C-alpha cells in the first residue's frame, strides 16, 4: 500500500516538472519571438518588392480551394463563390538564423506588416472594391511567407442556357497581378487544378472539375508580358427540381389540349378548355423568362413551351372551325361527294365514329334500328298508297265516291249533285295531306343533311385528337431524352 502511494507521488511530481519545463520553453520562445520581431521589422518596409536585385523576378505560388458555391445568377451572369486563396513567396529581407533564437523556425504576424502581391480577380463583378481580409501570414526562417485568406468572390460568367435545365456551365476565375508585369512578379500554379477536397456539396450544381491554366498575355498598352492563372469551374446543373416543378406540369397540361377535341361540341366547353390550357402555359413561360438572361439563346424548356403553346393555339383554332361545321343546319350545302367518301366512309371506320345513337357493342341499339327500319317500311307503304291515290284523276275519284255512297247508303239520282260537291272537299283534303307530307319529307332531308355535317365534325375531331396526342408525345420524349 505504501509502495502504491509512493509511485503515484513520483508520477505526480514528474508531471508537474514536465508542465513547468514546457511553460518555461513557451515563455522562452515567446521572448525570442519578441526579439526576432523587433529585429526583423526595425528597418523593414512593406512598400517595395522584397528582392535584393530589382531585375530579379519574384515568384508567387497561387493555390485556390473552392469551399462553396453561394449563388449562380443566370439572369445577371454572376457566380458567387466562397474561396480559400493561398499565396506564398520568398521575402529576401525577412530571414533569420533559427539557432540564434532557440530553434524558432516560424512566426505568425499580421499580413499588413509585410509586402503582399497585388493579385486580384480580373473578372470580378462586385461593386464592393474592399481590401483582402487581413489574416495572419506564416513567416518562416528562410524568408518564405504563406498567406491564407478566405474570400467571397463575385465573378462574371458567360451563361449558355440553350439546354436549360439540362445545361452545363464553365465559369472562369482569372487571377493576376494588377500592377506588376511578368518581369517583376511571376505567378506559378501550385496545383494543376483547384482544390475541391473541402467543397460543400451544392443543391443545384455538381462540380466536374476545376482545371488551372497559366496564360501570359501582352496587352496593347504595354510591351511587357502579364501572366495570369485561370481556373475553369465546370458545373453541371441538377435538373430534378426543374423537371418536377416546370417540365412535368407542362407535359401534363399539354396532354389536356388534345382532349379538347374529344369533348362534345354541344357542351360549350371546347374553346374554353383550350384557352385555359394556353393561359396556364403562359404562366410557366413567364416563370422561365424571369430566371433566364435576356439573350438570343432560347432555353430548351422555353422552346418546348413555345411549341406547346403554338400547338394549343392551332388546336383552339381548329376547334372553332370544327364547331362551325358541327352547327351547319338546313341552310348549308350538302356534304361534298369527296368528303362523303373520304371522311364518312373511310375515316369514320378508322377512328370508330358512329352515327348518333349508333354503337357497335350495344344490342339494344340494334333492336331499335330494326324497329326503326320496320317503321320506315310502313311509312314507305303509306307513301306508295298516297302516291297511287294522287295518280287518280277527278273522274275516278268522283266515280269511286259516288259508287261508295250509292252502295253504302242507297242514295238515289237526285242526291248525286250533293255528292259531287262533297268530292271537291275531299280533293282539298288530299292536297293538304300532300303538302304536309312534302314538308315532313323536306324536314327529314334537311335533318339528314345536318346529321351528316355533325358526323363530319365528329370524325375531324377524332382525327385531330390523335394527331395532337402523337405530337405531344413525341415532343415530351424529345425533351426528356435530352436529360439522358
Secondary structure as UniProt FT lines:
FT   HELIX           2..40
FT   TURN            54..55
FT   STRAND          58..73
FT   TURN            74..77
FT   STRAND          78..90
FT   TURN            92..93
FT   HELIX           98..101
FT   TURN            102..103
FT   STRAND          106..110
FT   HELIX           111..113
FT   STRAND          119..121
FT   TURN            122..123
FT   STRAND          136..140
FT   TURN            141..142
FT   STRAND          144..156
FT   TURN            162..165
FT   STRAND          168..177
FT   TURN            182..184
FT   STRAND          185..189
FT   TURN            197..198
FT   STRAND          205..217
FT   TURN            220..221
FT   STRAND          226..237
FT   HELIX           240..242
FT   HELIX           243..247
FT   HELIX           248..259
FT   TURN            260..262
FT   HELIX           265..267
FT   HELIX           270..291
FT   HELIX           300..326
FT   TURN            330..331
FT   HELIX           337..339
FT   HELIX           340..347
FT   HELIX           348..350
FT   TURN            351..352
FT   TURN            356..357
FT   TURN            360..361
FT   HELIX           363..391
FT   HELIX           394..409
FT   HELIX           413..415
FT   HELIX           416..481
FT   TURN            482..483
//
